[in-house]
């Protein structure tokens, strides 16, 4: 009986160790980390049709040539870039509002991204950046 109880305890402890190793971990991979100045920002326009329409107009003027009409990174200018423009339809399902805002504001010419995306914080207002975020979250 004592041997059986010891075996059960060993199995339970090993199971607990194995299950903890299989945990989900951090859902925000290093790829989606944002600086403290941007961390935790949330889209104030989520679900706002007027903001979405305004964001679409900005997207068409400033983003579509690289990211394409559907956001898949297949715009004529985006195909010539190295690395190519991001597929926003995949990104919006994985990254948070703060990351989307941060990348639009700061662009990509920095480690670890080193993309050709220019910063837009000096071209677009904070509200306009949020409108673009609102719009690109509708791309699927």
N, C-alpha and C positions, 0 to 999 in steps of 0.2 A: 504494500500500500504506500509506504514511504517512498519507494522508488518510482511509483506511478505519479505521485504528487510532485516529486522533483522534476520528472520528465514534463509534466504539464506546465510547471512554472518556467522551465527552460524554453519550451515551445512558445509560450505567451510572450516572454521577453524578446525572443528572436523575432516573433511576428511584429511586435511593437517597433522594434528597430527597423525592420524591413519596410513597414508601412510609413514610418517617419521619413525614410529615405526617398519614398515615392511621392512625397507631398507635392502640391502644386507649385510651391515656390513663389517667387516674385512674379506677378503677372506683368509688371512693367519691366521689360528687359532693358538692358543698358542702352539699346538702340532708341528707346523712347524716353530716356531720362531728360529732364529739362532743368535749367538753372533755377536757383531759388527765386529769382525775380519773376519767373513765369510759372513756377510750380503751383498747382492748385487752382489756377484760373479756370473759370467755367464760362461757357458761352451764354451771355445774357439774352440771346435772341433765339435759342432753340425753339423750333416750332413756329416762329414768327414769319408769316408768309411775305410781309413787306421786306423784312431783312433778307430773307432768302432770295427774293427777286432782285434786290439791290446787290447782293453778293454774286448772283449770277451775272449781272451786267459787269461787275468788276472782274470776275473770273474770265469772262469772254474777252475783255480788253487786256488783261494783264497775265493770265495764266494759260489760256487755251492753246496758245501757239506751241507751248511745250507739253502740257499735260493732256491736250486733246479735248474735243467736245464732250466726250464721255468720262474724262478724268483718268483714262487708262495709261497715260504717259506716252500716247501715240500721236501727239501733235507733230507737225512737220519739223519744227525746231527741236523738239524733244528727242527725236530719233537720231539726231546728229550729235547729241551730247554724250560725254563720257565722264561719269556714269550717266545712263539715260534718265530722263525725267521719271519721277516716281509714279507708280500706279496708285492714284488716290483712292480708287474703289477698294483696294486691299488695305490701305493705310487707315482709312476712317473707321474700319471695323476693329482695329487693333490699338490705335493710339488715342489718348484722351484729348479733350479740348485744349488743355494747357500746351501739349506738344504741338498740336496743329497751329495754334496761335504763335507759339515760339518759332516754328520753322518758317511761317510766312513772314513774321517780323524780322527775323535774323538772317534768313536765307541759309545757304548750305556751304559756303566757302570757309569751313572750319572743320577741325577734327571732331569727331571721327567721320563726318559725312563727306566733306570735300566735293560736294556737288556744285553744279554751275548755277543753282538757283540764287538770284540776287536777293538781298534784303529789301523788304518793303516798308519798314517802319518809318522811313523818311519820305515815303511816297504816299502811303495810305494812313489814314487816321486809325486810332484804336477801334472806333466803331466800324470803320470799313473793313479792317482785318477780321473783326468778329462776324461781319456780314459774309465775308468769303468763307470763313469757317462754317457758318450756318449753311451756306449753299453746298460746300463740298461734302458735308455730312449727308446730303441727299443722294450723292452719287453712289450707285451700286452696280 
